């Protein structure tokens, strides 16, 4: 009796256990990050290693006095908004004290667009330009001395820079007194552009190069195409499951419908973000789409816990009533909302940026995406192993389990096992691919293999969840094969009736 009670609580205990472990991980990481607070955003800092450190810990840099609480030691750099390891150096929040302007390369060097690095020009010499046109808030545009108005910092900023010397609009830009740049109606912050001397028609001109942080290369298109095909396959499975009464009324079929629906919505939102340039979205819109995708992704994995727990309970001869199952689904949705709210709260908190959500963080995607997926997948596989053991412990000659046909239910369970192993393989591959890429200090917004793996997963779902489903096979036999046989019989009868009058003639 004690075991039966535990089995009834199993589908709800698993998501609760997941939340407890996830909260514990966040608490540990938050405590570890508490002592590593940065005085300001990286984009507002300047390397002050060459500055003069005073007795009280403050720094004198380029005529500015930077207090101790505005300085910190950094062991990383940010390029394209992505964090990379770097030798330990001191940075200060200089841009809070004076407007900053970014140059791509140190003096006597210029940015070489073909080599994508800073190069010295041996054929031509040019003097360092000390003045620049600045547009003030009053609308007046005037030339100012760069050193008088701005703090110059030399940061590479981004790998891909927009250079189009033959485009007339490339030469049109406005620099504002706060250091922001406007080109073609778009504002760029100081970490989204950098100035460099450019030679055009044998004349050297100081020009801003804006960052191109979003490019639709082959990675994006392969990912988008494969994922879109996977979405269509999943949608087809969902529609057929809903159309078949025996599937949609079963606990197994109902769970698969909810799981595939949540997964499909999450994938559709991710494809939308990758095809729609995220840089053209407002911060609020980008956050909302991202958090919504996160909610549905987590929900899809939590529902797998219910399906796995339901199989465990069934082969343990424990009946789960429909009202209790609906309660479990409701609590699972609430749990997914809690996870989403927790991640959103951490994103808006003062925790160190390393531990905030986001694929560009060192810990973000591991802590808030892959760890919950790993925990939920591990718990589902644990339930599957226990279910497998229970099946072999059942006596021979069993015809039904909890009022369900034993053979059909066992066949569905084995098909579900294949799908779960595919799910675990795909997402563990995602996690290790990310970890290894970070160790090599490589980063890619899109891993096109992810799209291929998602497509393979949907094909496996089509074969083992739909084609191998006994109820779907019966439905196909009744509504398609019999209909085809009926059409063939009608056609043959009609042909025979047409031949009979000809014989009478």
VENWOLIN-V488929 format. One record per residue. RES is the residue in three letters. PSI is psi in radians with two decimals (none if undefined). OMEGA is omega in whole degrees, -180 to 180 (* if undefined). Layout:
[[RES | PSI | OMEGA] [RES | PSI | OMEGA]]
This chain:
[[UNK | -0.65 | 180] [UNK | -0.69 | 179] [UNK | -0.71 | -180] [UNK | -0.68 | 180] [UNK | -0.73 | 179] [UNK | -0.65 | 180] [UNK | -0.60 | 179] [UNK | -0.54 | -178] [UNK | -0.11 | -173] [UNK | -0.89 | -177] [UNK | -0.49 | 179] [UNK | -0.50 | 180] [UNK | -0.61 | -177] [UNK | -0.92 | 177] [UNK | -0.62 | 178] [UNK | -0.71 | 178] [UNK | -0.67 | 177] [UNK | -0.81 | -180] [UNK | -0.70 | -179] [UNK | -0.81 | 179] [UNK | -0.73 | -180] [UNK | -0.75 | 178] [UNK | -0.67 | 178] [UNK | -0.76 | 178] [UNK | -0.75 | -179] [UNK | -0.69 | -180] [UNK | -0.75 | -180] [UNK | -0.80 | -179] [UNK | -0.69 | 179] [UNK | -0.70 | 178] [UNK | -0.67 | 179] [UNK | -0.53 | -177] [UNK | -0.13 | -174] [UNK | -0.58 | -176] [UNK | 0.11 | -177] [UNK | 1.12 | 180] [UNK | 2.42 | 180] [UNK | 2.52 | -175] [UNK | -0.40 | -179] [UNK | 3.10 | 178] [UNK | 2.59 | -179] [UNK | -0.62 | -178] [UNK | -0.25 | 179] [UNK | 0.14 | -177] [UNK | 2.80 | 177] [UNK | 2.52 | 177] [UNK | 1.99 | -177] [UNK | 0.41 | -180] [UNK | -0.60 | -180] [UNK | -0.01 | 179] [UNK | 3.02 | -178] [UNK | 2.12 | 179] [UNK | 2.26 | -179] [UNK | 3.05 | -175] [UNK | -0.66 | -177] [UNK | 0.11 | 179] [UNK | -0.12 | 177] [UNK | 2.95 | -177] [UNK | 2.49 | 171] [UNK | 2.08 | -174] [UNK | 2.13 | 177] [UNK | 0.73 | 178] [UNK | 0.04 | 179] [UNK | 2.57 | 175] [UNK | 1.99 | -176] [UNK | 2.01 | -177] [UNK | 2.81 | -175] [UNK | -0.62 | -177] [UNK | -0.08 | 177] [UNK | 0.25 | 179] [UNK | 2.72 | 178] [UNK | 2.73 | 176] [UNK | 2.30 | -179] [UNK | 2.46 | 175] [UNK | 0.46 | 179] [UNK | 2.91 | 173] [UNK | 2.81 | -178] [UNK | 2.11 | 176] [UNK | 2.21 | -177] [UNK | 0.54 | -179] [UNK | 0.13 | -176] [UNK | 2.38 | -176] [UNK | 2.28 | 178] [UNK | 2.64 | 178] [UNK | 2.58 | 180] [UNK | 2.75 | 175] [UNK | 2.55 | -178] [UNK | 2.29 | -179] [UNK | 2.84 | -179] [UNK | 2.41 | 175] [UNK | 2.59 | 179] [UNK | 2.71 | -179] [UNK | 1.05 | -176] [UNK | -0.62 | -176] [UNK | -0.19 | 173] [UNK | -0.36 | -177] [UNK | -0.52 | -179] [UNK | 2.54 | -179] [UNK | 2.45 | -179] [UNK | 2.66 | 173] [UNK | 2.45 | -172] [UNK | 2.30 | 172] [UNK | 2.46 | -178] [UNK | -0.65 | -171] [UNK | 2.73 | 175] [UNK | 2.97 | 179] [UNK | 2.61 | -180] [UNK | 0.06 | 177] [UNK | 2.77 | 176] [UNK | 2.81 | -179] [UNK | 2.20 | 179] [UNK | 1.92 | -175] [UNK | -0.47 | 180] [UNK | -0.69 | 179] [UNK | -0.24 | -178] [UNK | 0.82 | 175] [UNK | 3.13 | 179] [UNK | 2.21 | -176] [UNK | 2.69 | 173] [UNK | 2.41 | 180] [UNK | 2.00 | -176] [UNK | -0.34 | -176] [UNK | -0.57 | -176] [UNK | 2.57 | 175] [UNK | 2.66 | 178] [UNK | 2.55 | 178] [UNK | 2.61 | 180] [UNK | 2.21 | -178] [UNK | 2.13 | -176] [UNK | -0.18 | -179] [UNK | 2.70 | -179] [UNK | 2.65 | 178] [UNK | 2.22 | -180] [UNK | 2.36 | 177] [UNK | 2.08 | -178] [UNK | 2.89 | -178] [UNK | -0.40 | 179] [UNK | -0.14 | -178] [UNK | -0.15 | 180] [UNK | 2.41 | 178] [UNK | 2.28 | -175] [UNK | 2.76 | 177] [UNK | 2.34 | 180] [UNK | 2.76 | 173] [UNK | 2.20 | -174] [UNK | -0.78 | -177] [UNK | -0.51 | 179] [UNK | -0.60 | -173] [UNK | -0.54 | -172] [UNK | 2.79 | 164] [UNK | 2.17 | -179] [UNK | 2.24 | 173] [UNK | 2.55 | -177] [UNK | 1.74 | -178] [UNK | 2.43 | 178] [UNK | -0.58 | 171] [UNK | -1.05 | -177] [UNK | 2.77 | -178] [UNK | -0.72 | -177] [UNK | 2.03 | -179] [UNK | 2.55 | -177] [UNK | 1.97 | 178] [UNK | 2.03 | 178] [UNK | 1.47 | -173] [UNK | -0.45 | -176] [UNK | -0.10 | 179] [UNK | 2.13 | -177] [UNK | -0.59 | -178] [UNK | -0.33 | 177] [UNK | -0.52 | -177] [UNK | 0.00 | -179] [UNK | 2.06 | -180] [UNK | 2.81 | 178] [UNK | 2.25 | 175] [UNK | 2.21 | -179] [UNK | 2.86 | -173] [UNK | -0.29 | 176] [UNK | 0.07 | 177] [UNK | -0.14 | 178] [UNK | 2.71 | -176] [UNK | 2.46 | 177] [UNK | 2.28 | 177] [UNK | 2.26 | 180] [UNK | 0.69 | 174] [UNK | 0.05 | -179] [UNK | 2.43 | 179] [UNK | 2.41 | 178] [UNK | 2.30 | 176] [UNK | 3.05 | -173] [UNK | -0.32 | 177] [UNK | 0.19 | 179] [UNK | 0.16 | 177] [UNK | 2.92 | 171] [UNK | 2.56 | -180] [UNK | 2.57 | 175] [UNK | 2.61 | 173] [UNK | 2.32 | 177] [UNK | 2.46 | 179] [UNK | 2.19 | 178] [UNK | 2.13 | -177] [UNK | 0.79 | 176] [UNK | 0.37 | 178] [UNK | 2.30 | 177] [UNK | 2.27 | -178] [UNK | 2.43 | 177] [UNK | 2.07 | -175] [UNK | 2.53 | 174] [UNK | 2.38 | 174] [UNK | 2.03 | -179] [UNK | 2.67 | -176] [UNK | 2.41 | 172] [UNK | 1.54 | -174] [UNK | -0.03 | 179] [UNK | 2.06 | 180] [UNK | 2.35 | 179] [UNK | 1.47 | 177] [UNK | -2.96 | -177] [UNK | -0.50 | 179] [UNK | -0.81 | -178] [UNK | -0.77 | -176] [UNK | -0.68 | 177] [UNK | -0.78 | 178] [UNK | -0.82 | -176] [UNK | -0.75 | -179] [UNK | -0.85 | -179] [UNK | -0.75 | -179] [UNK | -0.64 | 178] [UNK | -0.72 | 176] [UNK | -0.69 | 177] [UNK | -0.68 | 178] [UNK | -0.74 | 179] [UNK | -0.72 | 179] [UNK | -0.81 | 179] [UNK | -0.68 | 179] [UNK | -0.74 | 177] [UNK | -0.71 | 178] [UNK | -0.77 | -179] [UNK | -0.80 | -178] [UNK | -0.76 | -180] [UNK | -0.72 | 178] [UNK | -0.73 | 179] [UNK | -0.59 | -178] [UNK | -0.45 | -177] [UNK | 2.02 | -174] [UNK | -0.75 | -178] [UNK | -0.52 | 180] [UNK | -0.86 | -176] [UNK | -0.39 | 179] [UNK | -0.11 | 178] [UNK | 2.65 | 178] [UNK | -0.69 | -179] [UNK | -0.85 | -179] [UNK | -0.70 | 179] [UNK | -0.76 | 179] [UNK | -0.71 | 179] [UNK | -0.65 | 178] [UNK | -0.83 | 180] [UNK | -0.72 | -179] [UNK | -0.88 | -178] [UNK | -0.62 | 178] [UNK | -0.82 | -180] [UNK | -0.77 | 180] [UNK | -0.70 | -180] [UNK | -0.73 | 178] [UNK | -0.76 | 180] [UNK | -0.79 | 180] [UNK | -0.69 | 179] [UNK | -0.70 | 179] [UNK | -0.67 | 178] [UNK | -0.73 | 177] [UNK | -0.69 | 178] [UNK | -0.76 | -180] [UNK | -0.64 | -177] [UNK | -0.55 | 177] [UNK | -0.54 | 175] [UNK | 2.10 | -179] [UNK | 1.98 | -179] [UNK | -0.45 | -179] [UNK | -0.33 | 178] [UNK | -0.11 | 177] [UNK | 2.64 | 173] [UNK | 2.78 | -180] [UNK | -0.68 | 180] [UNK | -0.79 | -180] [UNK | -0.75 | -180] [UNK | -0.74 | 179] [UNK | -0.76 | -178] [UNK | -0.77 | 179] [UNK | -0.74 | 180] [UNK | -0.81 | -180] [UNK | -0.61 | 178] [UNK | -0.74 | 177] [UNK | -0.70 | 179] [UNK | -0.73 | -180] [UNK | -0.86 | -177] [UNK | -0.59 | 178] [UNK | -0.82 | 178] [UNK | -0.67 | 180] [UNK | -0.69 | -179] [UNK | -0.67 | 179] [UNK | -0.61 | 177] [UNK | -0.61 | 178] [UNK | -0.55 | 175] [UNK | -0.56 | 175] [UNK | -0.71 | 179] [UNK | -0.76 | 180] [UNK | -0.81 | -179] [UNK | -0.75 | 179] [UNK | -0.59 | 178] [UNK | -0.72 | 176] [UNK | -0.74 | 180] [UNK | -0.79 | 180] [UNK | -0.69 | -179] [UNK | -0.85 | -178] [UNK | -0.01 | 169] [UNK | 0.16 | 179] [UNK | 0.63 | 178] [UNK | 2.11 | -178] [UNK | 2.26 | 174] [UNK | 1.99 | -179] [UNK | 2.70 | -176] [UNK | -0.66 | -180] [UNK | -0.60 | 178] [UNK | -0.66 | 178] [UNK | -0.70 | 177] [UNK | -0.64 | 177] [UNK | -0.73 | 178] [UNK | -0.75 | 178] [UNK | -0.72 | 179] [UNK | -0.74 | 179] [UNK | -0.57 | 177] [UNK | -0.73 | 176] [UNK | -0.73 | 178] [UNK | -0.68 | 178] [UNK | -0.71 | 177] [UNK | -0.67 | 176] [UNK | -0.68 | 179] [UNK | -0.76 | 177] [UNK | -0.77 | 179] [UNK | -0.77 | -180] [UNK | -0.67 | 180] [UNK | -0.78 | 179] [UNK | -0.71 | 179] [UNK | -0.71 | 179] [UNK | -0.73 | 179] [UNK | -0.67 | 178] [UNK | -0.64 | -178] [UNK | 0.00 | -177] [UNK | -3.12 | -180] [UNK | 0.26 | 179] [UNK | 2.68 | -180] [UNK | 2.51 | -174] [UNK | -0.41 | 180] [UNK | -0.50 | -172] [UNK | 0.17 | 176] [UNK | 2.73 | 179] [UNK | 2.78 | 177] [UNK | 2.47 | -176] [UNK | -0.20 | -180] [UNK | 0.02 | 179] [UNK | 2.74 | 179] [UNK | -0.80 | -176] [UNK | -0.28 | -169] [UNK | -1.04 | -174] [UNK | -0.50 | 177] [UNK | -0.83 | -174] [UNK | -0.70 | -170] [UNK | -0.20 | 179] [UNK | -1.05 | -172] [UNK | -0.63 | 178] [UNK | -0.83 | 175] [UNK | -0.69 | 178] [UNK | -0.74 | 179] [UNK | -0.76 | -179] [UNK | -0.82 | -179] [UNK | -0.68 | 179] [UNK | -0.72 | 179] [UNK | -0.70 | 179] [UNK | -0.66 | 177] [UNK | -0.74 | 178] [UNK | -0.61 | 176] [UNK | -0.78 | 178] [UNK | -0.67 | -180] [UNK | -0.75 | 179] [UNK | -0.77 | 179] [UNK | -0.64 | 177] [UNK | -0.75 | 179] [UNK | -0.72 | 178] [UNK | -0.71 | 180] [UNK | -0.64 | 179] [UNK | -0.76 | -179] [UNK | -0.28 | 177] [UNK | -0.22 | 180] [UNK | 2.54 | -180] [UNK | 2.74 | 178] [UNK | 2.59 | 178] [UNK | 0.17 | 178] [UNK | 2.26 | -179] [UNK | -0.62 | -178] [UNK | 2.67 | 172] [UNK | 2.08 | -179] [UNK | 0.66 | 178] [UNK | 0.12 | 180] [UNK | 2.61 | 178] [UNK | 2.19 | -174] [UNK | -0.82 | -176] [UNK | -0.77 | -180] [UNK | -0.78 | -179] [UNK | -0.70 | 178] [UNK | -0.70 | 178] [UNK | -0.73 | 177] [UNK | -0.65 | 179] [UNK | -0.76 | 179] [UNK | -0.65 | 176] [UNK | -0.70 | 178] [UNK | -0.63 | 178] [UNK | -0.75 | 179] [UNK | -0.76 | 179] [UNK | -0.74 | -179] [UNK | -0.67 | 176] [UNK | -0.65 | 177] [UNK | -0.73 | 178] [UNK | -0.83 | -180] [UNK | -0.74 | -179] [UNK | -0.78 | -178] [UNK | -0.82 | -174] [UNK | -0.50 | 172] [UNK | -0.62 | 175] [UNK | -0.71 | 178] [UNK | -0.79 | -177] [UNK | -0.83 | -178] [UNK | -0.58 | 176] [UNK | -0.71 | 179] [UNK | -0.77 | -178] [UNK | -0.82 | -179] [UNK | -0.64 | 178] [UNK | -0.71 | 179] [UNK | -0.64 | 178] [UNK | -0.58 | 177] [UNK | 0.08 | -177] [UNK | 0.63 | 173] [UNK | 2.57 | -179] [UNK | 2.41 | 175] [UNK | 2.34 | 178] [UNK | -0.65 | -179] [UNK | 2.16 | 168] [UNK | 1.87 | -173] [UNK | -0.38 | 175] [UNK | -0.45 | 177] [UNK | -0.77 | 178] [UNK | -0.70 | 179] [UNK | -0.74 | 179] [UNK | -0.69 | 178] [UNK | -0.68 | 177] [UNK | -0.77 | 178] [UNK | -0.71 | 179] [UNK | -0.71 | 179] [UNK | -0.63 | 177] [UNK | -0.72 | 176] [UNK | -0.71 | 176] [UNK | -0.69 | 178] [UNK | -0.72 | -176] [UNK | -0.75 | -171] [UNK | -0.43 | 178] [UNK | -0.60 | -178] [UNK | -1.06 | -175] [UNK | -0.55 | -179] [UNK | -0.02 | 180] [UNK | 2.18 | -177] [UNK | -0.69 | 180] [UNK | -0.65 | 177] [UNK | -0.66 | 178] [UNK | -0.72 | 177] [UNK | -0.73 | 180] [UNK | -0.72 | 179] [UNK | -0.71 | -179] [UNK | -0.75 | -176] [UNK | -0.85 | -170] [UNK | -0.27 | -177] [UNK | -0.92 | -179] [UNK | -0.77 | 179] [UNK | -0.65 | 178] [UNK | -0.67 | 178] [UNK | -0.73 | 177] [UNK | -0.67 | 179] [UNK | -0.70 | 179] [UNK | -0.70 | 179] [UNK | -0.69 | 179] [UNK | -0.74 | 179] [UNK | -0.72 | -180] [UNK | -0.72 | 180] [UNK | -0.71 | 180] [UNK | -0.72 | -180] [UNK | -0.67 | 179] [UNK | -0.70 | 180] [UNK | -0.68 | 180] [UNK | -0.57 | 179] [UNK | -0.58 | -180] [UNK | -0.51 | -177] [UNK | -0.81 | 178] [UNK | -0.56 | -180] [UNK | -0.63 | 179] [UNK | -0.63 | 180] [UNK | -0.49 | 179] [UNK | none | *]]
